[in-house]
Amino acid sequence: MTRAARWIITIVASGCLGCAAAALSQLAPVAGQFGMAAGVTVAQSVSGDEEVKGDNAERCEDLAKATPGVEELRRNKDGEVQSRQWRLTEQDGNPIWLFVRTPESPNNGWEPRGALTKLSFNPPLTDMLVPDEPQFMAYVPSIAENSSESGQMAAMTGSFGAENGVFYWKGRAYSFALTKKLPCYKPEKEPH
């Protein structure tokens, strides 16, 4: 199945039929340009020294185009949850994962996030975090309100894996997936 077909199926499954119609009208004239009709794309690998073909390259390209929210989470032995936000950006012409530092955060970006445990996670977040074993959590709105959010959902499930649960923030439900590693691209090196 081509990337375009998976994207349209994701949009329709999310209940945004207007988004699906708009996407089809936008994709039709350019599908051949991007190899969607043939279902074959080529992308540079994370190591930068070889090319990756097929579904893996498509998955990584989709992630770069519609990156979900990403937090790295850890729980210490006392039960305190800490996190740092990650963004996919470009460095020297190549995609790279960078963690976001706030002016108050230490160089490594880790900050206490007790409020995370109050976001009505189902299943409970603290039950899913093993002490001193960080995990990456990708998250997107559970019900897409536009094609961008539909693309983020497809990128999350395609790159981070199946949904692990739901949490609620500012009146919206968010689906999340947990994984041990960031997919597709290298993360920046830890500061010493």
VENHU-V850440 format. One record per run of one state. SS is the DSSP state (@ for helix, = for strand, . for the rest). FROM is the first residue (numbers start at 1). TO is the last residue. Records with the same first field share a line. If there is no record, write none. Layout:
SS = FROM-TO, FROM-TO
//
This chain:
. = 1-2, 14-16, 29-41, 45-50, 54-54, 66-68, 76-80, 92-93, 100-110, 113-113, 119-121, 123-124, 129-134, 142-146, 160-164, 170-171, 180-186, 188-192
@ = 3-13, 17-28, 55-65, 114-118, 125-128, 147-159
= = 42-44, 51-53, 69-75, 81-91, 94-99, 111-112, 122-122, 135-141, 165-169, 172-179, 187-187
//
